[in-house]
Amino acid sequence: MFVPLRANTVLEMPPIEDSDLIHTAILWRATGVDAYGKATVAAPVQVDCRWMPKRTAGTGDDGQKIAIDAQVIVDTDVPVDSIMMRGCLADYNGSAADNQYMKVASGQEASDLRGMYVRRQLNLTRQGAALPAVTPP
C-alpha cells in the first residue's frame, strides 16, 4: 500500500557508515584493571552493529599475530579489551554459553572525506564463559 507524504516532509538517508548496522550487541566497555591486575569492565549497554563471524588471522594492538573470530562494525568508540556479545540487552540473563563473550583485540577507524562520520571496525577474539569484574557506575 502506498502512503503519500505530506507536502513539507523531508526524507533523509542515513549516512552510509551507519546504514548497514543491522545487528545488536551487548557491550561491556573496558575500564582498566583492579588492584590485583585483573581487567574490569563497565555495566553492559546495547549498541547497533554489523556482526560478521569469520575466522581469520590478524594483528593485535601490540603487533602480535592473533586469531580473529569475528569482525564488528560500530559507530561508537570501543576501547581495546572491551567485551562484546551478540544479542539484545533485554534478552541477556546475566550469563552466556561457552564462547559467546568476545574480547576486542584491535580496531581501526576510517572517516569520510569531510571528517563528519567515522566507521569503526573491531576484531574480536573468543573470551570464554567468564566475564571480567564489572565496576559499579
PEVENDA-V196893 format. One record per pair of residues at least 12 apart in sequence whose C-alpha atoms are under 10 Angstrom apart, sorted by the first residue. I is the first residue (numbers start at 0). J is the second residue. D is the distance in whole Angstrom. If there is no record, write none. Layout:
i: <I	I>
j: <J	J>
d: <D	D>
This chain:
i: <14	14	14	14	15	15	15	16	16	16	16	16	16	16	16	16	16	17	17	17	17	17	17	17	17	17	18	18	19	19	19	19	19	20	20	20	20	20	20	20	20	20	21	21	21	21	22	22	22	22	22	22	22	22	22	22	22	22	23	23	23	23	23	23	23	23	23	23	23	23	24	24	24	24	24	24	24	24	24	24	24	24	24	24	24	24	25	25	25	25	25	25	25	25	25	25	25	25	25	25	25	25	25	26	26	26	26	26	26	26	26	26	26	26	26	26	26	26	26	26	26	27	27	27	27	27	27	27	27	27	27	27	27	27	27	27	27	27	27	27	28	28	28	28	28	28	28	28	28	28	28	28	28	28	28	29	29	29	29	29	29	29	29	29	29	29	29	29	30	30	30	30	30	30	30	31	31	31	32	32	32	33	33	37	37	38	38	38	38	38	38	38	39	39	39	39	39	39	39	39	40	40	40	40	40	40	40	40	40	41	41	41	41	41	41	41	41	42	42	42	42	42	43	43	43	43	43	43	44	44	44	45	45	45	45	45	45	45	46	46	46	46	46	46	46	46	47	47	47	47	47	47	47	48	48	48	48	48	48	48	48	49	49	49	49	49	49	49	50	50	50	50	50	50	50	50	51	51	51	51	51	51	52	52	52	52	52	52	53	53	53	53	53	53	54	54	54	54	54	54	54	55	55	55	55	55	56	56	57	57	57	58	58	58	58	59	59	59	59	59	59	59	59	60	60	60	60	60	60	61	61	62	65	65	65	65	65	66	66	66	66	66	67	67	67	67	67	67	67	67	67	68	68	68	68	68	68	69	69	69	69	69	69	69	69	70	70	70	70	70	70	70	70	71	71	71	71	71	71	71	71	71	72	72	72	72	72	72	72	72	73	73	73	73	73	73	74	74	74	74	74	74	75	75	75	76	76	76	76	76	77	77	77	77	77	77	78	78	78	78	78	79	79	79	79	79	79	79	79	80	80	80	80	80	80	80	80	81	81	81	81	81	81	81	82	82	82	82	82	82	82	82	82	82	82	83	83	83	83	83	83	83	83	83	84	84	84	84	84	84	85	85	85	86	93	94	94	94	95	95	95	95	96	96	96	97	97	97	97	97	98	98	98	98	98	98	99	99	99	99	99	100	100	100	100	100	100	100	100	101	101	101	101	101	101	101	101	102	102	102	102	102	102	102	102	103	103	103	103	103	103	104	104	104	104	104	105	105	105	105	105	106	106	106	106	106	107	107	107	107	108	108>
j: <111	115	116	117	111	116	118	72	73	74	109	110	111	116	117	118	119	47	48	49	72	73	74	116	117	118	48	49	47	48	49	72	73	46	47	48	49	50	71	72	73	74	47	48	49	50	46	47	48	49	50	51	71	72	73	85	86	87	45	46	47	48	49	50	73	84	85	86	87	88	43	44	45	46	47	48	49	50	71	73	83	84	85	86	87	88	42	43	44	45	46	47	48	82	83	84	85	86	87	88	89	91	100	40	41	42	43	44	45	46	77	81	82	83	84	85	86	88	100	101	102	39	40	41	42	43	44	45	77	78	80	81	82	83	84	100	102	130	131	133	40	41	42	43	44	76	77	78	79	80	81	82	83	103	133	41	42	77	78	79	80	81	82	102	103	131	133	134	42	78	79	80	81	133	134	80	81	134	131	132	134	132	134	131	132	80	81	130	131	132	133	134	80	81	82	130	131	132	133	134	80	81	82	130	131	132	133	134	135	81	82	131	132	133	134	135	136	132	133	134	135	136	82	83	84	88	91	133	83	87	88	83	84	85	86	87	88	89	73	74	75	83	85	86	87	88	71	72	73	74	75	86	87	71	72	73	74	75	85	119	120	70	71	72	73	74	85	120	69	70	71	72	73	84	85	121	68	69	70	71	72	122	67	68	69	70	71	123	67	68	69	70	122	123	66	67	68	69	70	123	124	67	68	69	70	122	68	122	104	105	122	104	105	106	122	79	103	104	105	106	122	123	124	79	103	104	105	106	107	104	105	105	104	105	122	123	124	104	122	123	124	125	102	103	104	105	121	122	123	124	125	101	102	122	123	124	125	101	102	103	121	122	123	124	125	103	105	106	120	121	122	123	124	83	85	103	106	119	120	121	122	123	106	107	108	118	119	120	121	122	108	117	118	119	120	121	108	116	117	118	119	120	117	118	119	106	108	117	118	119	103	105	106	119	120	121	103	104	105	106	121	102	103	104	105	106	121	122	123	101	102	103	104	105	123	124	126	101	102	103	104	105	123	131	100	101	102	103	104	123	124	125	126	130	131	99	100	101	102	103	123	124	125	126	98	99	100	101	102	126	99	100	101	99	130	128	129	130	127	128	129	130	127	128	129	125	126	127	128	129	124	125	126	127	128	129	125	126	127	128	129	123	124	125	126	127	128	129	130	122	123	124	125	126	127	128	130	121	122	123	124	125	126	127	130	121	122	123	124	125	126	121	122	123	124	125	120	121	122	123	124	119	120	121	122	123	119	120	121	122	120	121>
d: <10	10	8	10	10	9	9	9	9	8	10	9	9	7	7	6	9	9	9	9	9	8	7	9	9	8	10	10	10	8	7	9	10	9	6	4	5	8	9	7	7	8	7	6	6	8	9	6	5	5	6	10	10	10	10	8	8	9	7	6	5	6	8	8	10	9	6	6	6	9	10	8	6	5	6	7	9	8	9	10	7	6	4	5	6	8	10	6	6	5	6	9	10	8	6	5	6	6	6	6	10	8	9	9	9	8	5	5	6	7	9	7	6	5	7	9	10	9	10	10	10	9	6	5	6	5	7	9	9	10	9	6	5	6	9	10	10	9	9	8	5	5	8	8	9	9	7	7	9	8	5	7	8	10	10	6	10	8	6	7	6	4	7	10	9	9	9	10	10	9	10	9	8	9	8	9	10	10	10	9	10	9	9	8	8	8	9	9	6	7	9	10	9	9	10	9	5	5	6	6	9	7	8	9	6	6	5	6	9	9	10	10	9	5	5	7	7	10	6	7	7	7	9	9	10	8	10	9	10	9	7	10	10	10	8	7	6	9	8	9	8	10	10	10	9	9	10	9	7	8	9	10	10	6	5	5	7	9	9	10	10	8	5	5	7	10	10	9	7	6	5	7	9	10	7	10	9	6	5	6	8	10	9	6	4	6	8	9	7	6	5	7	10	10	7	6	5	7	9	10	9	5	7	8	9	10	9	10	9	9	8	8	7	10	9	9	9	6	5	8	8	10	10	8	10	7	5	8	10	9	9	10	8	10	10	10	8	10	9	9	7	9	10	10	8	10	10	6	6	5	8	8	10	8	6	5	7	8	10	10	8	6	5	7	9	9	10	9	7	6	5	6	9	10	10	9	9	8	6	5	7	8	10	10	10	7	6	5	6	9	10	9	7	5	7	8	10	8	7	6	6	9	8	8	7	10	9	10	10	8	8	10	8	9	10	8	8	9	9	8	10	8	5	6	6	7	9	9	10	9	6	5	6	8	9	10	10	8	6	5	8	10	10	10	6	6	5	6	10	9	10	10	8	8	9	8	6	5	6	7	8	10	10	9	9	6	5	6	9	10	8	8	9	10	10	8	8	9	9	6	8	9	9	6	10	9	9	6	5	9	9	6	6	4	6	9	7	8	7	7	10	10	9	6	5	6	6	8	7	9	6	5	5	5	7	9	10	10	8	5	5	6	5	9	10	6	6	5	7	9	9	8	6	5	6	10	9	6	5	7	9	7	6	4	6	9	6	5	7	9	6	9>
